Amino acid sequence: MSYDMLIPKLIFLTKGLGRHKEKLASFEESLRDAGLASQNLVQTSSIIAPRSKIITRKRALDYLKPGQILFVVISRNETNEPNRLISASVGLAIPRDRNQYGYLSEHHAYGDNAKTAGDYAEDLAAQMLATTLGIEFDVNQSWDEKEEVFKLSGKIIETRNITQTATGTSDRWWTSVVACAGFIMKWMMDPEPRNK
């Protein structure tokens, strides 16, 4: 296998929510909701390979096979406290120069709604990319202010996030949330996706 076979060609974002009496089963349910329960997930750090293409979850799931190793950046959170708000989010930042690498970030929190958690994860990814690209900004600015600086620089083409939130149930069952960025490698890409 050549080195190129280990560089992700495609990236997809997905999220899920699970509830169960048992904590582990709750996590399993969240992976089922995200479409990832039949893969063996391997957590990686936060680099988006140059020239990677973002695809939809639906298209990505066509490439996956049961039992397969899948490299992911994953954020997860869980609670069994009634009414406790939890979130899991993955942020993404892509440079305009597609020969440069981008960044992913994972963030989980208690008490943050989807917008707050998502903005935070997106801000983290954008800040990491901005420092790599030499964009100067004030870390104390709000996300909206930093986002404007990043856009005006012309060096960052896209930022986004995927976020799952939920509130703990009154029966004290476990509630789990996940957000993931999955990597599809060249060797995983058959001439035709298996479900087409």
Backbone torsions as a table, in degrees:
resi	resn	phi	psi	omega
1	MET	NA	129.6	-179.9
2	SER	-80.2	159.8	178.3
3	TYR	-54.9	-38.2	-178.5
4	ASP	-60.1	-26.4	-179.3
5	MET	-68.8	-18.1	-179.2
6	LEU	-96.2	0.7	178.5
7	ILE	-94.1	123.4	179.9
8	PRO	-60.0	135.1	176.6
9	LYS	-99.2	-30.8	-177.4
10	LEU	-129.4	148.5	177.0
11	ILE	-130.8	141.8	174.1
12	PHE	-136.4	154.3	178.7
13	LEU	-112.5	141.4	178.3
14	THR	-151.2	162.3	179.9
15	LYS	-148.0	162.1	179.9
16	GLY	-158.9	160.5	-179.5
17	LEU	-132.9	135.1	177.4
18	GLY	-138.4	147.8	176.5
19	ARG	-136.8	135.9	179.4
20	HIS	-164.6	159.9	177.1
21	LYS	-63.2	-34.7	-179.5
22	GLU	-98.7	139.2	-177.3
23	LYS	-59.8	-49.0	-178.4
24	LEU	-63.2	-41.1	179.3
25	ALA	-65.9	-33.3	176.3
26	SER	-63.5	-43.5	177.0
27	PHE	-62.2	-43.2	177.4
28	GLU	-58.1	-42.7	178.5
29	GLU	-62.3	-37.9	178.9
30	SER	-67.2	-36.6	176.2
31	LEU	-67.9	-37.2	175.7
32	ARG	-61.4	-44.7	179.4
33	ASP	-61.9	-33.8	178.9
34	ALA	-80.9	-9.3	-179.7
35	GLY	83.9	17.6	-173.3
36	LEU	-119.7	10.3	-174.2
37	ALA	-69.2	-22.6	-176.9
38	SER	-94.5	4.9	177.0
39	GLN	-106.1	158.0	171.6
40	ASN	-94.2	108.7	-174.0
41	LEU	-85.0	134.5	176.1
42	VAL	-120.7	116.8	-176.7
43	GLN	-76.8	133.0	178.3
44	THR	-117.9	175.0	173.2
45	SER	-82.5	-156.8	-155.1
46	SER	-114.8	31.4	-177.4
47	ILE	-99.7	133.1	171.7
48	ILE	-95.8	121.6	-177.6
49	ALA	-62.9	146.2	175.1
50	PRO	-54.4	142.0	176.6
51	ARG	65.3	14.3	174.1
52	SER	-67.7	147.8	179.7
53	LYS	-113.0	135.9	177.2
54	ILE	-87.0	129.2	178.1
55	ILE	-122.8	168.4	179.8
56	THR	-73.2	157.2	175.9
57	ARG	-58.6	-43.4	-178.3
58	LYS	-58.3	-45.8	179.7
59	ARG	-67.1	-40.8	-178.3
60	ALA	-63.2	-41.4	-177.4
61	LEU	-63.8	-23.1	176.2
62	ASP	-65.5	-24.3	-178.7
63	TYR	-87.0	-13.9	-172.5
64	LEU	-90.5	144.5	179.5
65	LYS	-122.9	147.0	179.1
66	PRO	-56.4	135.9	178.4
67	GLY	83.9	-7.5	-177.4
68	GLN	-67.2	146.9	171.5
69	ILE	-75.2	129.8	177.5
70	LEU	-129.5	120.9	177.2
71	PHE	-80.9	132.6	-176.7
72	VAL	-141.9	153.5	160.2
73	VAL	-101.1	121.2	-172.7
74	ILE	-129.3	140.2	171.5
75	SER	-120.6	134.9	179.6
76	ARG	-141.6	154.7	178.2
77	ASN	-153.4	155.4	178.7
78	GLU	-153.0	156.6	176.5
79	THR	-153.6	153.6	167.9
80	ASN	-123.9	16.8	177.7
81	GLU	-87.9	126.8	178.9
82	PRO	-56.6	134.7	174.4
83	ASN	67.0	7.0	178.4
84	ARG	-78.8	124.8	-179.8
85	LEU	-83.8	127.2	178.0
86	ILE	-124.7	156.3	177.9
87	SER	-145.3	153.4	171.9
88	ALA	-138.3	133.9	-174.6
89	SER	-145.2	146.3	171.8
90	VAL	-124.0	128.3	177.0
91	GLY	-104.8	157.8	-175.3
92	LEU	-140.2	140.3	175.0
93	ALA	-140.5	126.5	-176.1
94	ILE	-118.4	132.6	178.6
95	PRO	-77.5	154.6	176.6
96	ARG	-62.8	-41.9	177.4
97	ASP	-76.3	104.1	-174.4
98	ARG	-69.7	-6.2	174.0
99	ASN	-84.7	-6.9	175.5
100	GLN	-93.9	158.6	176.5
101	TYR	-89.2	157.4	177.4
102	GLY	-111.8	-171.7	-176.3
103	TYR	-132.1	148.9	168.2
104	LEU	-119.5	151.7	175.2
105	SER	-137.3	149.5	175.5
106	GLU	-118.7	142.2	-177.8
107	HIS	-146.9	136.1	171.3
108	HIS	-133.8	149.1	-174.6
109	ALA	-152.5	164.2	171.5
110	TYR	-111.3	133.3	176.0
111	GLY	87.5	-5.0	179.3
112	ASP	-92.9	133.6	173.7
113	ASN	-76.6	176.8	-174.8
114	ALA	-61.6	-40.2	-179.3
115	LYS	-66.0	-46.2	-179.0
116	THR	-63.1	-48.0	-179.9
117	ALA	-65.5	-43.1	-179.8
118	GLY	-64.5	-44.6	177.8
119	ASP	-61.1	-39.5	-179.4
120	TYR	-64.0	-46.5	179.5
121	ALA	-64.1	-41.7	179.1
122	GLU	-64.2	-41.5	177.8
123	ASP	-61.6	-43.3	179.0
124	LEU	-59.8	-47.1	-179.8
125	ALA	-62.9	-44.2	-179.4
126	ALA	-65.0	-39.8	178.8
127	GLN	-63.8	-42.9	179.0
128	MET	-62.0	-42.4	178.5
129	LEU	-67.2	-42.5	-178.9
130	ALA	-59.2	-41.9	180.0
131	THR	-67.0	-34.2	176.9
132	THR	-66.6	-36.5	-177.0
133	LEU	-88.0	-2.2	178.7
134	GLY	78.2	22.6	177.5
135	ILE	-83.2	124.9	179.4
136	GLU	-88.1	137.3	179.6
137	PHE	-155.6	162.6	178.5
138	ASP	-93.5	115.6	-177.8
139	VAL	-62.7	-18.6	-179.3
140	ASN	-85.8	-6.0	177.8
141	GLN	-70.9	158.7	175.0
142	SER	-69.9	164.7	178.2
143	TRP	-58.5	-42.3	-179.2
144	ASP	-60.0	-41.0	179.3
145	GLU	-68.1	-44.0	178.5
146	LYS	-65.5	-39.4	179.5
147	GLU	-58.7	-40.3	178.6
148	GLU	-63.8	-42.6	177.8
149	VAL	-61.6	-45.0	-178.8
150	PHE	-62.6	-42.6	179.5
151	LYS	-65.7	-42.8	-179.3
152	LEU	-65.4	-26.5	179.5
153	SER	-65.4	-26.1	-177.2
154	GLY	74.8	3.8	-176.2
155	LYS	-98.5	-17.6	178.8
156	ILE	-113.6	121.4	-175.0
157	ILE	-91.6	-30.3	-175.4
158	GLU	-154.2	140.6	167.8
159	THR	-132.9	148.2	175.3
160	ARG	-163.2	174.3	176.8
161	ASN	-146.9	163.3	168.8
162	ILE	-130.0	130.9	-171.5
163	THR	-138.6	137.6	173.8
164	GLN	-121.6	129.9	175.7
165	THR	-123.5	160.9	175.1
166	ALA	-164.8	164.1	178.0
167	THR	-117.4	137.2	177.8
168	GLY	-58.1	147.9	-175.8
169	THR	-89.1	157.5	-178.0
170	SER	-68.9	-21.8	-179.8
171	ASP	-85.3	4.3	177.0
172	ARG	65.5	22.7	170.4
173	TRP	-69.3	157.0	177.4
174	TRP	-74.1	136.3	174.0
175	THR	-117.4	126.4	-179.6
176	SER	-123.1	142.0	175.1
177	VAL	-128.2	144.1	174.7
178	VAL	-135.5	150.0	168.9
179	ALA	-135.4	136.7	-174.2
180	CYS	-140.6	149.0	162.7
181	ALA	-115.0	122.2	-179.4
182	GLY	-105.5	147.1	-178.4
183	PHE	-109.8	125.3	175.1
184	ILE	-101.3	118.4	-179.9
185	MET	-87.8	162.2	179.9
186	LYS	-57.4	-41.0	-178.0
187	TRP	-67.4	-16.1	179.5
188	MET	-86.1	-12.0	-172.3
189	MET	-95.2	99.7	174.0
190	ASP	-69.7	165.1	175.1
191	PRO	-53.5	-34.9	176.4
192	GLU	-131.3	135.5	174.4
193	PRO	-56.2	145.7	-171.9
194	ARG	-65.0	-25.5	-176.0
195	ASN	-97.7	9.3	-178.3
196	LYS	-91.7	NA	NA
